[in-house]
Amino acid sequence: MGDKNEMRQKFEKFRPSKTLWFWSCAGSVALTVVLGFTVGGWVTGGTAQQMAQAGREDGRAQLAASICVERFASSPEFAVNLAALKEESSWAQDRFLAEAGWVTPVGMEEPIDGAGELCAEQLVEMEATAAAPAEEAGVEETAADATKS
């Protein structure tokens, strides 16, 4: 019990110098900055702008790719086009889609960067025997009309 009282008395009597206060604060600031940028996920303004730009471009490519898949799958020559796409090498599939105009949104003159690759990846996974979404929509409309009656 004597050791605790002695330590408490030493702590109560301790008066740090201004130099000790300064270096303690400086060390705390430096440690906070290092931990913030390494573990805390902090980034500089330039890095944040680059990340935002990359996110915008990726979002545009994903949106254009989903539109490409929908347009491609609802085309009348779906099975023929899908077979032709699968015959192309993986590096030429995005060019195949771009030349056919599948990845160029309406009102734009050039395709969206990266959309062809994403669209090709999704289309290659599809089966040629699958019904086109337009045909499925017709079946759903018939079923919906039957339930309304």
N, C-alpha and C positions, 0 to 999 in steps of 0.2 A: 504494500500500500504506500510505502514511503517513496518508491520510485515514481509512482503516478503523481504524487503531490509535487515531487521535485521537478518532474518534466513540465507539469502545469505551471509552476512558478517560473521556470526558464522561458516557457512560451510567452507568458504574460509580460515578462521583462524584456523580451526580444524587441528591438527597434531597428528595422533594416535601414540601411543608408540609401541615399538617393541613387547612387550608382547601382546598388542591388535591385532597387525598384525598376530602374530604367532597363537593365539587362533582362530582368524577369519578363517585363512587358514586351521587349523586343523579341525575346525567344518565343513567347506565346504567340505573337503575331506571325513570326516565321513558321512555326509549327502548324498553325492554323492554315496558312496559305499553302504549304506543302501538302498537308493532308487533304485540303479542299480540292486541289487540282489533281491529285493522284487517286484518291479514294472517294472523295465527295462528289465527283462528277462535274465540277466546275469547268467551264470552258471560256476562252476569250471571246470577245465580240466578233472577231473575224472567223473563228471556228464555228460559232453559232450561225453566222450568215451562210457559211459553206454548207453546214448541215441542213439549214432551211432550204437552200437552193437544191440540194440533192434530194430532199424530201419532195419538193414540188415536182421535180423532173421524174422521180420514181412514181409519184401519184398519177401524173399525166400519162406515163407509159402504161401503168396498170389499167387505167380507165380506157385508154385507146385499145389495149389488148383485149379487154372484156367486150368492147364494142366489136372489135375484129372477129372474135370467136362467135359472137351472136350473128353478125352479118354473114360470116362464112357458113355457119351451121344452118342458117335459114335460106341459103341459096338453093335454087332448083338443082344444080349440079353438085350437090354436097358430096356424094360418094365418089364421083369422078375427081373432083378437086382434092378431096382428102387423100385419095390414092396417089395423085400426082405429087402432093405435098410430101407424103411419106417416102416417095421414091427419091426425093432430093436429099442431098447430104445435110447433116444438121447445121452446118455453117451457111448453107445456101437457102435454107427454108425461109428465113426472114426476108431475104431478097426476093424470093418467089412471091411472098405475100405482099411486099411493097410494090413490085412490078404489076401485080394484079389489082392493086388499089385497095386491098382489104385493110391496111393499117393507116390509110390516109382519111382522117375525119372529113365529113362533108363541110365544104367551105374552105378547106385548107388545100394548099398546093403540094406540100411535102408531107411525108409520113412523120409520125412522132418517133423520136430516137428511143430505142429500146423496146418499143411496142411489138415489133415484128418477132423478136426472140421470145417474148413472153407469150404472144399469141400462138406461135409455132409449138412451143412446149405444151400448151393446153390442147391444141388440136391433135398433135401426134398421139396423145393419150386417149383420144376419142376413138370409138369403134365406128367403122364405116356402115355397119348394119343398124346403128342407132338412128332412130327417127329424128328428122329435123325438128327444131323447136316450133316451127310454123305448123307442122302437121300435128304435134302434140297440143298446141294451142287450139287447133280446130276440134280435137277430141275433147278437150276440157270445156270448150264452149258448148258442145253438144250435150255433155253431161250436166253442165250448169243450166242449160235450157230445159233439160228433162226434169230437173229438180224444181224449177220455177213453176212448171205446169201443175 
